[in-house]
Amino acid sequence: MRKNPERTAWIVLFTAFGIFMTCAISLPLGVRTYLYNATTTFQTNLTSIRGTVLARQVDAEIPTPITRDSTQPLDEFTIVTTDDTSQAALTFFEGSEVTMYNNTILIIHLTRKPRFGISPHPAQVVIEVVKGRIRVRVGSANTDRRFEVKTPHAHVSLQNGSYAVEASNEKTFVTTRAGLAEVTAQGAMVAVAQGELTTVAVNEPPTPPAPAEQNLLVNGDFSQGLSDSWHPTVYVPAETITDTVQVVERNEEGLVSKADLLNAVTSTLRIVTIGGQPVLEFSSEGADNVHTEASIRQDINKDVQDFQSLRINAQIRLNYQSLPGGGQLGTEFPVMIQLAYRDADGNDRNWFHGFYYQSPPNNYILYNQPDNSNESITQFLWYPYESENLLVSLGNARPVYVKYIRIYASGWIYNSMVTDVKLLAKD
């Protein structure tokens, strides 16, 4: 084969030039890509405010306990867990802070910023609330920063400000106390401004922003009858007698009743409809001067220390009471509302408020205390009750954890009604 040195030389020359140009272009691009995308990761300080908090790397099996007032630095991809006795604070590298309340699981995904100032990308803090409630304070940063919170139902982007994010299996709540939150789910985004709340249910877009108040009760209008949300109980005196059967019970849909054959009195809870609205009726019929009681209870088990207000609303109607006032000891009203809770010192406490229309004799007790009070209302008329802000009126004995609410009628012969019961917590 005939050789052509000149042709070979040109091929070598063009190949070398191509390699040179490739290096001349790709090397700066590679350096630029590195300078733009290289990041530095930072640890997050976890402090136990109360109880023992658990921290575990996602690939580890055994968590590390952090006891009260102790601080532990955490890496990315760490799971932090509080139980019903613990609370934690997270401090991030750029100055933002997160408070974790009881029974909360949180994952720290990303805590990093660009390594070089030439990068156009912002610093990143990405966390995930698996369940529970957190308070986020996004502080001012010296550099561009993106703070994001994931939940099982939504993606939340936060500007400088203060926010509450709460997640359960069914819903996510996002509340803005100051600043602006952008909440995205199912391809839709809503902006939540100061004093507003949005809710995201499973496979649903965010609801339009509304005033930042949520009802902690379920089925307070009794539209679902005496469902699993309420636990009804009726009491008659013959229940204390063990040697003979003196009680006849009825337990049907929307009705719970006990008849005391010995004392000739019947205590009943039933759902009735008035003006097209379901209401709960308490009644005791038969012999007078016999103590009976009928009650409903709903377990709440909710940490409320992050809220600004906590109020109880209800529609109350008193039709009849044979025992005046709240009885001789001030404990037997035709309608009484009880809130069971724990205070900041872990003490179990109760708040009571009773209703009556028949004035008692002078020797009967009527309490007038922040945690035990009552009021006289008009017979046969619906009364729209609104409590004070219990987080203020109860002072140092205010609730930090609500256990349950109980509504009951107690006394001799009575007939009373309740509907539209709400326990309103406002951020």
matplotlib code that plots the C-alpha trace (Angstrom):
import matplotlib.pyplot as plt

x = [0.0, 1.4, 2.1, 1.1, 3.1, 1.5, -2.0, -1.0, 0.5, -2.7, -4.8, -2.5, -2.6, -6.4, -6.8, -4.4, -6.3, -9.6, -8.3, -6.9, -10.2, -12.1, -9.9, -10.0, -13.8, -14.6, -12.0, -13.3, -16.9, -15.9, -14.3, -17.3, -19.7, -17.6, -17.5, -21.2, -22.3, -19.8, -21.4, -20.3, -22.5, -23.2, -24.2, -27.4, -27.4, -30.2, -31.0, -33.4, -35.8, -37.7, -37.4, -35.2, -35.1, -33.9, -31.6, -30.7, -28.9, -31.2, -28.8, -28.3, -30.3, -29.8, -30.7, -28.7, -30.6, -30.2, -31.3, -32.7, -30.5, -28.0, -26.9, -25.8, -24.6, -26.4, -25.5, -27.7, -30.1, -30.8, -34.2, -35.2, -38.0, -39.9, -42.4, -45.3, -42.9, -40.1, -39.5, -36.6, -35.0, -33.0, -30.6, -29.4, -26.1, -27.7, -29.5, -33.0, -34.6, -37.2, -39.0, -40.3, -43.3, -44.5, -44.9, -43.1, -40.8, -38.6, -35.9, -33.0, -32.5, -30.2, -28.2, -25.7, -24.5, -22.3, -18.6, -17.7, -19.2, -19.4, -22.2, -25.7, -27.4, -28.9, -28.0, -30.4, -32.2, -34.6, -36.4, -39.4, -42.2, -43.3, -45.8, -46.4, -46.0, -43.1, -42.7, -40.2, -38.5, -36.7, -34.1, -32.5, -29.5, -26.4, -26.7, -29.5, -31.2, -34.0, -35.9, -38.2, -40.4, -41.8, -44.8, -46.6, -49.0, -47.3, -44.1, -43.7, -41.3, -40.7, -39.5, -38.2, -40.8, -42.5, -44.6, -46.3, -46.3, -48.3, -48.8, -50.8, -51.7, -54.7, -53.8, -51.1, -51.7, -49.5, -50.0, -48.1, -47.6, -45.3, -43.9, -45.1, -45.4, -45.8, -47.6, -47.7, -49.6, -51.1, -49.8, -51.4, -49.8, -51.3, -49.5, -50.2, -49.8, -49.6, -52.5, -53.6, -53.9, -54.1, -54.9, -53.8, -55.5, -54.4, -54.2, -55.8, -54.6, -54.1, -57.3, -57.6, -56.0, -58.3, -58.0, -55.4, -57.8, -58.5, -61.1, -59.5, -62.8, -64.4, -68.2, -69.0, -72.2, -73.3, -74.0, -72.3, -74.4, -72.6, -69.8, -66.4, -65.3, -67.6, -67.7, -71.1, -71.8, -74.9, -75.1, -77.9, -77.6, -78.6, -75.3, -73.6, -75.8, -74.2, -76.5, -79.5, -80.0, -81.7, -80.6, -82.1, -79.7, -80.4, -77.6, -78.8, -77.6, -77.9, -79.3, -77.8, -80.1, -80.2, -83.3, -82.9, -85.8, -85.0, -85.1, -87.6, -85.4, -84.0, -81.0, -80.7, -78.4, -80.0, -79.5, -82.6, -83.2, -84.4, -84.9, -83.0, -80.0, -78.9, -78.4, -77.5, -80.2, -79.4, -82.4, -83.3, -86.9, -88.8, -88.4, -87.1, -84.2, -82.3, -78.8, -78.1, -75.6, -75.2, -72.0, -70.0, -66.2, -63.8, -60.1, -57.9, -54.3, -52.9, -49.9, -51.3, -48.4, -47.5, -51.0, -51.8, -55.4, -57.6, -61.4, -64.4, -67.6, -71.0, -74.7, -76.5, -80.2, -81.7, -85.3, -85.7, -83.8, -85.3, -82.1, -81.4, -78.1, -75.4, -76.6, -75.5, -71.8, -71.8, -71.0, -74.4, -75.5, -77.9, -74.9, -71.3, -68.2, -64.9, -61.5, -58.9, -55.3, -51.7, -49.9, -46.3, -45.1, -46.7, -49.6, -53.0, -55.7, -59.3, -61.3, -65.1, -67.9, -71.5, -74.9, -78.2, -81.4, -83.0, -81.3, -80.1, -80.7, -78.0, -76.5, -75.7, -72.2, -71.5, -67.8, -66.3, -62.7, -60.6, -60.7, -64.3, -67.1, -70.7, -73.4, -77.1, -78.8, -82.5, -84.6, -85.8, -83.5, -80.3, -77.3, -74.1, -71.4, -67.8, -65.2, -62.3, -58.9, -57.9, -54.2, -54.5, -57.3, -55.7, -52.4, -49.5, -52.0, -52.8, -52.8, -49.8, -51.3, -55.1, -56.2, -59.9, -63.2, -66.2, -69.8, -72.3, -75.6, -75.8, -78.4, -82.0, -84.6, -83.2, -83.6, -80.9, -79.3, -75.9, -74.7, -72.0, -69.3, -65.8, -62.4, -60.7, -56.9, -55.4, -51.8]
y = [0.0, 3.4, 5.7, 9.4, 11.2, 14.5, 13.1, 11.4, 14.6, 16.5, 13.8, 13.9, 17.7, 17.9, 15.2, 17.0, 20.2, 18.5, 17.1, 20.5, 22.3, 19.6, 20.1, 23.9, 23.9, 21.0, 21.7, 25.2, 23.8, 21.1, 23.5, 25.8, 22.9, 21.9, 25.5, 25.9, 22.5, 21.6, 21.9, 21.8, 19.9, 21.1, 19.5, 20.4, 20.9, 18.9, 20.0, 18.1, 20.6, 18.0, 14.3, 12.0, 12.5, 9.8, 10.4, 7.7, 7.7, 6.2, 3.3, 2.7, 0.3, 1.7, 5.3, 7.7, 9.0, 12.8, 13.6, 16.9, 20.0, 17.9, 18.9, 16.6, 17.5, 15.6, 14.8, 14.8, 11.8, 11.6, 10.6, 12.5, 11.2, 12.6, 10.7, 12.0, 13.2, 14.8, 17.9, 19.0, 22.0, 21.9, 24.7, 24.8, 26.2, 29.3, 30.3, 28.8, 26.9, 24.1, 23.1, 19.5, 18.9, 15.7, 12.5, 13.8, 12.1, 14.3, 13.5, 15.9, 15.4, 18.2, 20.9, 22.3, 25.4, 26.0, 25.6, 28.5, 32.0, 31.9, 29.4, 30.7, 28.0, 28.8, 27.2, 24.3, 23.1, 20.2, 18.4, 16.0, 15.8, 12.1, 12.8, 15.3, 19.0, 21.4, 25.2, 26.6, 29.9, 30.7, 33.3, 35.9, 34.5, 36.3, 34.3, 33.0, 30.1, 27.7, 26.2, 23.3, 21.0, 17.7, 15.9, 12.7, 14.9, 18.2, 20.1, 23.4, 26.2, 28.8, 32.4, 34.2, 34.0, 31.7, 28.7, 25.6, 22.3, 19.4, 16.0, 12.9, 9.9, 11.7, 15.4, 18.1, 21.5, 24.5, 27.8, 31.0, 33.2, 35.5, 35.3, 33.4, 29.7, 28.1, 24.7, 22.4, 19.1, 17.3, 19.9, 22.8, 25.5, 28.0, 30.8, 31.0, 34.5, 35.7, 34.5, 31.9, 28.1, 25.5, 21.8, 19.1, 15.7, 12.4, 12.8, 16.2, 19.7, 22.3, 24.0, 27.7, 29.7, 30.3, 32.0, 30.1, 28.2, 24.5, 22.5, 19.7, 17.8, 15.4, 15.1, 17.9, 18.5, 14.8, 14.5, 11.0, 10.1, 8.6, 7.3, 6.0, 9.6, 9.9, 7.5, 7.6, 6.6, 6.6, 6.0, 5.0, 4.2, 0.5, -0.2, -0.2, -3.1, -6.4, -9.0, -8.3, -7.3, -4.0, -2.3, -2.6, -1.3, -0.2, 0.5, 1.3, 3.5, 7.1, 6.0, 4.8, 4.2, 2.6, 2.0, 1.7, -0.6, -0.3, 3.5, 3.9, 6.3, 6.2, 8.0, 8.4, 9.8, 10.1, 11.9, 13.9, 16.3, 19.8, 22.2, 19.8, 19.7, 16.7, 17.5, 15.4, 15.1, 14.3, 13.2, 11.6, 10.6, 9.0, 9.4, 12.7, 13.2, 10.3, 11.1, 10.0, 11.0, 10.9, 11.8, 11.7, 11.8, 12.4, 11.6, 14.3, 13.6, 16.8, 19.0, 22.6, 24.6, 26.1, 27.6, 31.2, 30.5, 27.6, 28.1, 25.9, 26.7, 24.9, 25.4, 24.7, 24.3, 23.6, 22.4, 21.2, 20.6, 19.6, 20.0, 23.8, 25.4, 22.8, 20.9, 21.5, 20.9, 22.7, 19.6, 18.5, 20.7, 19.8, 20.5, 20.6, 20.7, 19.2, 19.5, 17.2, 18.2, 18.4, 21.6, 22.5, 20.8, 17.5, 17.8, 16.4, 19.1, 19.6, 22.7, 22.7, 25.0, 24.4, 25.7, 26.1, 28.1, 27.4, 29.5, 27.6, 28.3, 30.4, 27.3, 25.7, 26.2, 27.9, 28.0, 31.1, 30.1, 30.1, 26.3, 25.8, 28.2, 28.2, 30.5, 30.9, 30.8, 31.1, 28.0, 26.6, 28.9, 27.9, 29.6, 30.0, 29.5, 30.7, 30.2, 32.5, 31.8, 29.0, 29.5, 32.9, 32.6, 29.6, 31.4, 29.1, 26.2, 26.5, 23.4, 22.2, 18.8, 18.1, 14.6, 14.6, 16.6, 15.4, 16.8, 15.5, 16.1, 15.3, 15.7, 14.5, 15.0, 16.9, 17.4, 19.3, 19.5, 20.2, 20.6, 22.3, 21.5, 22.8, 23.0, 25.8, 26.1, 29.1, 29.6]
z = [0.0, -0.9, 2.0, 2.1, 4.8, 4.1, 4.6, 7.8, 9.1, 8.5, 10.3, 13.3, 13.3, 13.2, 15.8, 18.1, 17.5, 18.2, 21.5, 22.4, 21.7, 23.7, 26.6, 26.2, 26.4, 28.7, 31.4, 32.2, 32.0, 34.4, 36.8, 36.5, 37.2, 40.3, 41.6, 41.1, 42.6, 45.3, 48.7, 52.4, 54.8, 58.4, 61.6, 63.4, 67.2, 69.0, 72.6, 74.8, 76.4, 78.4, 78.9, 76.7, 73.0, 70.6, 67.5, 65.0, 61.6, 59.0, 58.4, 62.1, 64.3, 67.8, 68.6, 70.8, 73.8, 74.5, 78.1, 79.3, 78.8, 76.8, 73.3, 70.5, 67.0, 64.3, 60.7, 57.7, 57.4, 61.1, 62.6, 65.7, 67.9, 70.9, 73.0, 75.2, 77.9, 75.8, 73.7, 71.6, 69.9, 66.7, 65.8, 62.1, 60.7, 59.2, 62.4, 61.9, 64.8, 65.1, 68.3, 68.3, 70.6, 72.1, 70.0, 67.0, 64.4, 62.3, 59.7, 58.9, 55.2, 54.0, 55.8, 53.4, 51.4, 48.3, 49.0, 46.8, 46.7, 42.9, 43.1, 42.2, 44.3, 47.7, 51.0, 51.8, 54.9, 54.1, 56.9, 57.0, 59.6, 59.6, 62.4, 65.2, 65.5, 65.1, 65.4, 62.8, 63.1, 59.9, 60.7, 58.5, 56.6, 55.3, 52.0, 49.9, 51.6, 51.0, 53.9, 53.1, 55.1, 53.8, 55.2, 54.1, 52.2, 51.1, 50.4, 52.2, 51.3, 54.1, 54.0, 57.0, 59.8, 62.2, 61.3, 62.7, 60.7, 62.0, 60.4, 61.1, 58.9, 57.6, 57.3, 57.3, 58.9, 58.0, 59.9, 59.4, 62.5, 60.6, 57.1, 54.1, 53.4, 50.0, 50.4, 47.4, 47.0, 44.0, 41.6, 43.3, 45.5, 48.0, 49.7, 53.4, 54.9, 58.5, 60.6, 58.1, 58.0, 55.2, 55.5, 53.2, 53.2, 51.7, 47.8, 48.0, 47.1, 49.9, 51.1, 50.5, 53.4, 56.3, 59.7, 61.8, 64.1, 64.3, 66.1, 68.1, 68.4, 66.0, 65.5, 67.9, 66.0, 66.5, 62.8, 63.1, 66.1, 69.2, 67.0, 68.0, 68.7, 71.8, 74.7, 76.3, 80.0, 82.1, 85.8, 88.2, 91.9, 91.6, 89.8, 93.2, 94.4, 93.7, 95.2, 92.9, 89.3, 89.5, 86.2, 82.7, 80.0, 76.4, 74.0, 70.5, 67.7, 69.0, 72.4, 75.7, 78.7, 82.1, 84.2, 87.9, 89.0, 92.7, 92.7, 89.8, 87.8, 84.3, 82.9, 79.1, 76.4, 73.0, 69.7, 68.7, 65.8, 66.4, 63.5, 61.2, 63.4, 65.5, 69.2, 72.2, 74.9, 78.5, 80.6, 83.9, 84.5, 87.3, 91.1, 92.3, 94.8, 93.2, 91.9, 88.3, 85.7, 81.9, 80.1, 76.9, 76.7, 73.8, 74.1, 72.6, 73.8, 72.2, 73.1, 73.1, 74.5, 71.1, 70.6, 71.4, 72.6, 73.6, 73.9, 74.3, 72.4, 72.6, 72.2, 75.5, 76.2, 79.7, 79.7, 83.3, 86.5, 89.8, 91.8, 91.9, 91.0, 91.0, 94.0, 97.6, 96.8, 93.5, 91.4, 90.0, 87.0, 84.2, 81.9, 83.0, 80.7, 82.0, 80.4, 81.7, 81.1, 82.3, 83.3, 82.6, 85.8, 84.8, 87.2, 86.2, 86.4, 85.5, 84.4, 85.0, 83.9, 84.8, 83.6, 85.5, 85.4, 88.8, 91.5, 94.5, 98.2, 100.0, 101.6, 98.2, 96.9, 93.5, 92.7, 91.0, 90.3, 87.1, 87.0, 88.4, 87.5, 86.4, 85.1, 85.0, 81.6, 80.5, 80.5, 77.1, 75.1, 73.2, 74.8, 72.7, 75.2, 74.5, 77.2, 77.9, 76.5, 78.9, 78.1, 79.7, 82.3, 84.0, 84.5, 85.7, 85.8, 82.1, 79.9, 78.0, 77.2, 76.8, 77.7, 77.1, 77.2, 79.0, 78.9, 81.4, 83.2, 86.8, 89.5, 90.1, 87.4, 84.4, 80.7, 78.8, 75.3, 73.8, 70.2, 68.1, 70.6, 69.7, 71.2, 69.3, 69.2, 67.5, 66.4]

ax = plt.figure().add_subplot(projection="3d")
ax.plot(x, y, z, "-o")
ax.set_aspect("equal")
plt.show()
